[in-house]
Amino acid sequence: MSIANAGEAYEAAEEAAGERVARHWPEGHGLRGWITTVDHKRIGRRYMVTARCAFSG
């Protein structure tokens, strides 16, 4: 197996794993989804909102 084929196989496996996770662990909606997320970008936004609220008062 060449390096190119190994890379393609890895990407296909990652995509399949991501689809399985999305099926079994769907992203929530609304406030509950915002609070219970495991997405690092959404968590970062939550920290920014919390810091702004803490330091604006």
Distance bins in CASP14 RR format, pairs under 12 A and 6 or more apart:
PFRMAT RR
TARGET T0000
AUTHOR 0000-0000-0000
RMODE 2
METHOD distances of the structure
MODEL  1
1 7 0 0 0 0 1 0 0 0 0 0 0
1 8 0 0 0 0 1 0 0 0 0 0 0
1 9 1 0 0 1 0 0 0 0 0 0 0
1 10 0 0 0 0 0 1 0 0 0 0 0
2 8 0 0 0 0 1 0 0 0 0 0 0
2 9 0 0 0 0 0 1 0 0 0 0 0
3 9 0 0 0 0 0 1 0 0 0 0 0
3 10 0 0 0 0 0 1 0 0 0 0 0
4 10 0 0 0 0 0 1 0 0 0 0 0
4 11 0 0 0 0 0 1 0 0 0 0 0
5 11 0 0 0 0 0 1 0 0 0 0 0
5 12 0 0 0 0 0 1 0 0 0 0 0
6 12 0 0 0 0 0 1 0 0 0 0 0
6 13 0 0 0 0 0 1 0 0 0 0 0
7 13 0 0 0 0 1 0 0 0 0 0 0
7 14 0 0 0 0 1 0 0 0 0 0 0
7 15 0 0 0 0 0 1 0 0 0 0 0
8 14 0 0 0 0 0 1 0 0 0 0 0
8 15 0 0 0 0 0 1 0 0 0 0 0
9 15 0 0 0 0 0 1 0 0 0 0 0
9 16 0 0 0 0 0 1 0 0 0 0 0
10 16 0 0 0 0 0 1 0 0 0 0 0
10 17 0 0 0 0 0 1 0 0 0 0 0
11 17 0 0 0 0 0 1 0 0 0 0 0
11 18 0 0 0 0 0 1 0 0 0 0 0
12 18 0 0 0 0 0 1 0 0 0 0 0
12 19 0 0 0 0 0 1 0 0 0 0 0
13 19 0 0 0 0 0 1 0 0 0 0 0
13 20 0 0 0 0 0 1 0 0 0 0 0
14 20 0 0 0 0 0 1 0 0 0 0 0
14 21 0 0 0 0 0 1 0 0 0 0 0
15 21 0 0 0 0 0 1 0 0 0 0 0
15 22 0 0 0 0 0 1 0 0 0 0 0
16 22 0 0 0 0 0 1 0 0 0 0 0
16 23 0 0 0 0 0 1 0 0 0 0 0
17 23 0 0 0 0 0 1 0 0 0 0 0
17 24 0 0 0 0 0 1 0 0 0 0 0
17 25 0 0 0 0 0 1 0 0 0 0 0
18 24 0 0 0 0 1 0 0 0 0 0 0
18 25 0 0 0 0 1 0 0 0 0 0 0
18 26 0 0 0 0 0 1 0 0 0 0 0
19 25 0 0 0 0 0 1 0 0 0 0 0
19 26 0 0 0 0 0 1 0 0 0 0 0
20 26 0 0 0 0 0 1 0 0 0 0 0
21 27 0 0 0 0 0 1 0 0 0 0 0
21 38 0 0 0 0 0 1 0 0 0 0 0
21 39 0 0 0 0 0 1 0 0 0 0 0
22 28 0 0 0 0 0 1 0 0 0 0 0
22 39 0 0 0 0 0 1 0 0 0 0 0
25 33 0 0 0 0 0 1 0 0 0 0 0
25 36 0 0 0 0 0 1 0 0 0 0 0
25 37 0 0 0 0 0 1 0 0 0 0 0
25 38 0 0 0 0 1 0 0 0 0 0 0
25 39 0 0 0 0 0 1 0 0 0 0 0
26 32 0 0 0 0 0 1 0 0 0 0 0
26 33 0 0 0 0 1 0 0 0 0 0 0
26 36 0 0 0 0 0 1 0 0 0 0 0
26 37 0 0 0 0 0 1 0 0 0 0 0
26 38 0 0 0 0 0 1 0 0 0 0 0
27 33 1 0 0 1 0 0 0 0 0 0 0
27 34 0 0 0 0 0 1 0 0 0 0 0
27 36 0 0 0 0 1 0 0 0 0 0 0
27 37 1 0 0 1 0 0 0 0 0 0 0
27 38 0 0 0 0 1 0 0 0 0 0 0
27 39 1 0 0 1 0 0 0 0 0 0 0
27 42 0 0 0 0 1 0 0 0 0 0 0
28 34 0 0 0 0 1 0 0 0 0 0 0
28 35 0 0 0 0 1 0 0 0 0 0 0
28 36 1 0 0 1 0 0 0 0 0 0 0
28 37 1 0 0 1 0 0 0 0 0 0 0
28 38 0 0 0 0 0 1 0 0 0 0 0
28 39 0 0 0 0 0 1 0 0 0 0 0
28 42 0 0 0 0 0 1 0 0 0 0 0
29 35 0 0 0 0 0 1 0 0 0 0 0
29 36 0 0 0 0 0 1 0 0 0 0 0
29 37 0 0 0 0 0 1 0 0 0 0 0
30 36 0 0 0 0 0 1 0 0 0 0 0
30 37 0 0 0 0 0 1 0 0 0 0 0
30 42 0 0 0 0 0 1 0 0 0 0 0
31 37 0 0 0 0 0 1 0 0 0 0 0
31 46 0 0 0 0 0 1 0 0 0 0 0
33 39 0 0 0 0 1 0 0 0 0 0 0
33 42 0 0 0 0 1 0 0 0 0 0 0
33 43 0 0 0 0 0 1 0 0 0 0 0
33 46 0 0 0 0 0 1 0 0 0 0 0
34 41 0 0 0 0 0 1 0 0 0 0 0
34 42 1 0 0 1 0 0 0 0 0 0 0
34 43 0 0 0 0 1 0 0 0 0 0 0
34 44 0 0 0 0 0 1 0 0 0 0 0
34 45 0 0 0 0 1 0 0 0 0 0 0
34 46 1 0 0 1 0 0 0 0 0 0 0
34 49 0 0 0 0 1 0 0 0 0 0 0
34 50 0 0 0 0 0 1 0 0 0 0 0
35 42 0 0 0 0 1 0 0 0 0 0 0
35 43 0 0 0 0 0 1 0 0 0 0 0
35 45 0 0 0 0 0 1 0 0 0 0 0
35 46 1 0 0 1 0 0 0 0 0 0 0
35 49 0 0 0 0 0 1 0 0 0 0 0
35 50 0 0 0 0 0 1 0 0 0 0 0
36 42 0 0 0 0 0 1 0 0 0 0 0
36 43 0 0 0 0 0 1 0 0 0 0 0
36 46 0 0 0 0 0 1 0 0 0 0 0
37 43 1 0 0 1 0 0 0 0 0 0 0
37 44 0 0 0 0 1 0 0 0 0 0 0
37 45 0 0 0 0 1 0 0 0 0 0 0
37 46 1 0 0 1 0 0 0 0 0 0 0
38 44 0 0 0 0 0 1 0 0 0 0 0
38 46 0 0 0 0 0 1 0 0 0 0 0
39 45 0 0 0 0 1 0 0 0 0 0 0
39 46 0 0 0 0 0 1 0 0 0 0 0
40 46 0 0 0 0 0 1 0 0 0 0 0
40 47 0 0 0 0 0 1 0 0 0 0 0
41 47 0 0 0 0 0 1 0 0 0 0 0
41 48 0 0 0 0 0 1 0 0 0 0 0
42 48 0 0 0 0 0 1 0 0 0 0 0
42 49 0 0 0 0 0 1 0 0 0 0 0
43 49 0 0 0 0 0 1 0 0 0 0 0
43 50 0 0 0 0 0 1 0 0 0 0 0
44 50 0 0 0 0 1 0 0 0 0 0 0
44 51 0 0 0 0 1 0 0 0 0 0 0
45 51 0 0 0 0 0 1 0 0 0 0 0
45 52 0 0 0 0 0 1 0 0 0 0 0
46 52 0 0 0 0 0 1 0 0 0 0 0
46 53 0 0 0 0 0 1 0 0 0 0 0
47 53 0 0 0 0 0 1 0 0 0 0 0
47 54 0 0 0 0 0 1 0 0 0 0 0
48 54 0 0 0 0 0 1 0 0 0 0 0
48 55 0 0 0 0 0 1 0 0 0 0 0
48 56 0 0 0 0 0 1 0 0 0 0 0
49 55 0 0 0 0 0 1 0 0 0 0 0
49 56 0 0 0 0 0 1 0 0 0 0 0
50 56 0 0 0 0 0 1 0 0 0 0 0
51 57 0 0 0 0 0 1 0 0 0 0 0
END
